[in-house]
Amino acid sequence: MTAHPFTIHNYRAYWIARFASTLASLSMVVVIGWQVYDIARQTMGVQQAALQLGLVGLAQFLPLLILSLVAGWVADRIDRRWIIRAAILLEVVCASLLAWLTASDAITLPALFGIAALLGVGRAFAGPALSALAPNLVPKDALPTAIALSALAWQVGSIGGPALGGYLYAADRALPYQVSAAMFVLSLTMMLLVTRVPRANMKSGANPFAQMADGLRYVKQNRLVLGAISLDMFAVLLGGATAMLPIYARDILHIGADGLGHLRAAPAVGAVAVALVLSWRPLKTNVGTKMLWSVVGFGLATAVFGWAGPVMTAWWGPAMVGSDTAPAVLVSLVALAALGAFDMISVYVRGSLIQLYTPDAMRGRVGAVSTLFISSSNELGEARAGFLAAAIGPVIATAGGGVLAVLVTALWARIFPELQRARTFDPPVELVEPMPEETKT
């Protein structure tokens, strides 16, 4: 009988650490976005302020772009626990700096951009190490459940983080950063409790640059993994709506900072519901096709969210917006919840395929490539959304991005037929054989 991941001490500590750091990180991200947009709106119009949101996304993405391959190599070379601990410690410093600057009324756009870039550095190293560590903590047959639970930690944190950040900021501007610093300390403490686990290591003495390139080479050769992560990248890059939420909260739905917390939490509500089901009843058949349809649903839900507020207000007047229970706001929240539910299915299938189709000694480097793709869709997607909103307006940028995500999915189904042929999570034997450089320790 397969052991449940929560019966394993190391996995429990890892899960709590991931949950606490996610809660803290998302609490900070939503407040950083709000502060950037709010400061910008004091001297700029809506579209110019939207451009500043795009620049924040770019500030977080550039460190990931520059450091991801190095971070993947480090995750396969050094004890992954210490990489995660160092990254969390950097996040403690960032949260403390933001708390001090905000409390002393010294917060500025350059300071927010600089600290956002530092957070990007932490994520560049933490992402590959976290994804590569999880399979070392549980038996192989428990990995899909462990991935669902890990995604649950992320999504529950995604519910609590944005809402917590919005509510704490409404009470005191420095409070969300102070609470985030404390949660990062908890996360660091739990990671210190994770004991050493056996793992595969790279052969020493090989060319580090060649080893870094092995991650790219492996992803390129494994078309199923390449198709899965590139589909997610382009779908979220085009259809991601999170960067636009401060604009929708402040200037379209007129629900303020508290309402922004609701908007940020709504996708995670849908995702948590799905993650709970998947942790209880994991997907076992037609996993590739289900992932494709989930991305289609993600794009359609994004389009509905993008148009709901403006269209309903244009048809029925200002009564459609302005409060948490206004009709256009409720439709927007439902659309965001559906968006999160569909995205959770995609995350679950993609994560399981990547972890189970990748040898352990390659997981750090392949995880780095995956992190780079995901960050391209998230941080770079936020930059794309901000720049496009500055050019054509936030409504067309958001709703049109959702439609483009649907079209990309149809195109990827043709380019990567391996996705539709992925019936289960069990990889062919030849795909999990160690590469020549790998040795077991």
N, C-alpha and C positions, 0 to 999 in steps of 0.2 A: 504493500500500500504506500502511495506517495505521501511523504511528509508535507504537511502544510507549512508554507514559508514562515508563518508567525510562530511556529514551534521551535524555530532555530534562533538562538540568541543573537548571533551576528546580524541576521537579517532584520530582526526586530529593532536593533540599535540603528542600523542603516536606514530603515524605514522612518523612524522618528526623526533622525537627522535630516533626511530628505524633506519630510513634511515641514519641520520647523524652518529650514532654510528657504523653502518655497514660500511659506507664509510670510516670512520676513522680506524676501526679495520682491514678491508681487505687491506687498504693502508699500514698499519703497518706490517701485516702478510707477504705480498709479499716482503717487504724490509728486514724483519728479515730473511726470507728464503734465499734471495739473499746474504745478508751479511754473514750468516753462511756458505753458500757454497763457496762464494768468498774467505773468510778468510781461510777456510779449504783447498781450492785448492792451496793456496800459499805454503803449506807444504805437501799436500797429493795428491794421485791419485784420479781419478774419483770415484772409488768404495768406497774408504775410506771417501771421502767427502760426498758421498751419505749416508754413515752411520751417519754422523753428522746431516743430514736432518732428519733422522729417530729419532735421539735423541731429536731434537727440538719438533717433534710431541709427543714423549713420555713425555717430560717436560710439555707440555700443557695438556696431558691426565691425568696424575697422580692426579693432584688436583681435576679434575672432578670425577675420580674414587673414591677418598677418601671422597669428600664433597657432592656429588650429593644428597644422601638421606637426609642428614642434610639440604641442601639447599631447597629441596622439602618441608620438614616439616616446615621450616622457612617461605616459601612462603604461606603456608596454615595457619600459625599462626600469622604472622606480616603483616602489611600493605604492599602490594606488591609494591606500588609506591616507598617506602623508600628503599626497597631492591635494586630495579633497580637503584635508585639514588646513593646509596653507591657503587654499582658495577661500575657505570660510573665514579664516582670520583676516584676509584682505577685505572681505565684505563687512566684518565687524568694524574695521577702520573706516570704511566708506560711510556706513550708517552713523557712526559717531561724528564724523566730520559734518555730515548733512544736518544732524541734530544741533551741533554747536553753531553752525552758520545760520540756520533758520532761527534758533532761539535768540541770537544776537542781532537779528535783522541785517545780516551781512550776505544773505544769499543772492547770487546774481546768475545770469544766464551762462557766463563762462565757467563759473564754479559748477553749475549743474552739468554742463557738457563734459567738463574734466572728470568729475566723479563718475558720470555715466560711462566714460571710457574705461576708468579703473574697474568698474563692475564688469565691463566686457572682458577685461583681462582675466578676472576671476572665473568668469563663465567659460572662457576658452580652455582653461585647464581643468575646471571641475567637471564639465560635460563629458569628455571622453573617459575620465577616471571613474565617474559615477556609473556610466553605462557599462563599462568594462568590469567593474567590481561586482555588480549584482549577480552575474552568472557564477562567480566564485563562491557565493554564499549559500546556494541552494543546489539540490540535485537537478540534473538536466530535465527530468520529467516534471519537475515542479516549476521550471522556468516560466512558462506562459502565465501561470497563476501569479508568480512573483512579479512579472512585468505588469500585469493588470493591477496588482496591489501598489506597485511603485507608481504607476500612472494615477492610481487613486490618491496617493499621497500628494502628487502634484496637483491634481484637480481640486481636492479638498482645500489645499493651500491656496489654490487659485480662487476659490469661493471666498474663503476667509480673508485672504490678503488684501484684495482691492476694497472690499467692504470695510475691513478694519482700518485700512489706510485712510479712506474717505471720512469715516466717523471720527477717528482720532485726530485727523487734521482739522475737522470742524471744531473739536474741543480745544485743541492747542496745536499750533503749526509744527512744533518740534516733536510732539509726542509720537507720531508714527515712526520717526527715525529712532527715537529712544527705545521704543518697544521692539523694533526690528533688530537693533543691536543686541538686546537681551535674548531674542530668539536665535540669533546667529551664535551666541555664546552657548545656548542649549544644544544647538546642532553640532557645534564643535565638541562639546562634552560627549555627546552620544557617539560621534565618530572615534573619539579616543577609546571608547569601550569596545569597538570592533577589533577582535583579535586577528592575528595573522592567519591567512588561509592559503592553502596550496594553489598554485597557478602555474601556467606555462610562461616561460620567459624567452626573449630573443637570444640568439647566440651572440656572445660578446665578441668584440673585435671587428664586426662588420661595419661597412661605411654607414654612418648615421643618416646621411642624405638619401642613400639608396633605401635604407629601412623606412624612412619617412614616405618615400615614393611608393613603397609596397602597399600602403593602405589605399592609395589612389589606384594602383594597378589591380589590386584585388577587387575593388568596387567596379572598375571598368570591365573586368573579365566576368564578374558575376552579374549577369543582366537582370536577374530577379531583384537583387539588392539595389542595383543602379536604378532600375525602374521605380522601385518603391520610394527611395529617398528623393529622386528627382521629381516624381509626381507630387510629393508633399511640398517640395521646395517651390515649384511653379504655381501650384494651387493656392498656397498661402501667400506667396509673393504677390500674386495678382488679386486674390480675394480677401486677404487679411483686413479686418475692420478695426482692430484694437487701437491703432494709432489715431483713428478718427473719433474715438469715444469722447475725449474732452470737448471736441467741437460739437458733437451731437448733444452732450449734456448741457453745455453752456449756451449755445446759439441756435440749436435746431429743436431740441425737445424742452429746453428751458427748465432743467431740473437740478442744476447746480452741482456742488461737490458731493453731497449725499447721493444724488441720483447717479453720479458717475460711478460711485461704489456699486450701486445696483447693476449698472450696465456691465461693469467689469466682472461682476460675480455671475451674471446670468449664463455665459457660456460654460462656466465650470459647474453650474447646477446640473445642466444637461449631461455634461461629461461624467460627473460623479455617479449619476443614476446608471449610466451605461457601464462605467467601470465596476460598480458593485455587482451588476449582473454578470459581467465577464469574469470577475474574480470568483464567482459562485459557479457559473456555467461557461467555461472558456469556449471560444469558437474552435471547431474541429474540422469542418468541411467547407470547401469552396471559399477559402479565406481570401484569395486574391480578388475574386469577383466582388465579394462583400466590401473589400477595401475600395475598389473602384466606385461602387455605388455610393459608398459613404462620402467620398470626395464630391460626387455630384450633388448629394444632399447638402454638403457644406457650402458649395457655391450658390445653390438656390436660396438657402437660408440667409446668406450674406446679402444677396440681391434684395430679398424681402426687407431685411433690416434697413438697408440703404435707402429704400424708397418709402418705407412706411410713414415716418414722421412727416416729411415734406408733402407727400401725396395726400394723406389724410387731412393735414392742415389746409392744403389748397382746396380740397373738396368741401370740408365741413367747418373750417374756421379755427381760430386760436384755441377753442375749448378742447381740441384734440390733444394739446400738449400742456406743459406747465406744472404737472403734479405727477407723483408716482402712480396714481390710479387713472390718469388720463388715457383714453383709448389708444392713441398712437404710441404712448410710452409702453403700455401693456403689450401691444403687438410687437414692438421692438424687443422687449424682454423675451417674449416667446420665441421670436426668430433667433435671438442670440443663444437661447437655451438649446434650440434645435441645432444650431451651428456647432455648439460644443459637443452635443451628443454624437453627431456624425464625425466630428474630428476625433473623438475618443476611439471610435472603431478603427479609424485609419491609423492612429497612433499605436493602438494595441497590435494590429496586424503587422505594421511596419517594424515595430520594436521586436516582436517575436521573430520575424523573418531574419532581421539583421543579426540578432544574438544567436539564433540557432544555426544560421548558415555561415557563421564566422568562427574559425579556430580561436581558442582563447588567447594565444600569443599574438594574434592580430587584432584583438577586440579594441585595444586602445586606439590604434591607428585607423581602423575602420570606423570606430566611434567618433574619432576626430573629423573624418570626412562627413559622417552623418551630422555631427554638430555644426559643421560649416554649412552644409545644405540647409539644415533647419534654421540656423541663424540667418542665412541668406533670405529665407522665407519670412522670418520674424522681424529681426532688426532692419534688414535691408528692405523688407516689405513695408515697415513703418516709414522708412525714408521715402520709398516709392509713393506711398499713400500721401505723405505730407507734401512732397513736391508736386504730385499730380493734383492734389486738392488746391494747391496754390495756383495751379495753371487753369484748371477747368471747374473747380468747386468740389467740396467734399461729397456731395450727394452722388454726382456722376462717377467720381473716383471710387466710391464704396460700392454702389450698386453695379456699376459696369465691371468692376473687378470680380464680383461674384459670378457674373455671366461668363467672363473669360475663364474662370476656374472650371466651369462646366465644360467649356470647349476644349481646354487643355486635357481634361480627363478623357474625353472621347479620342483625342489625338494620341494620348499615351497608351490607351487600350490597343491601338493599332501598331504603334512603334514597339511596344513591349508586350507581345502576346504571352510571354512567360508569366505575367501577372494573372491573367485569366486561367492559365494552366496550373497555378499554385493551388492545389486542392487542400493540402494539410500543411502543418508546420514541420513535418518530417523531411529533412533535406536528403538528397541523394548522397551516398557515401563519399563520392569523389569530391563533393563540395565542402566536407568537413575534415578532410585529411589535412594534416599540418603542411604548411609550405616548407620548402627545404631548409630555411634558416631557423626553424623552430626546434626547440628541445624542451623536454619536460624536466621540471625541477621537483 
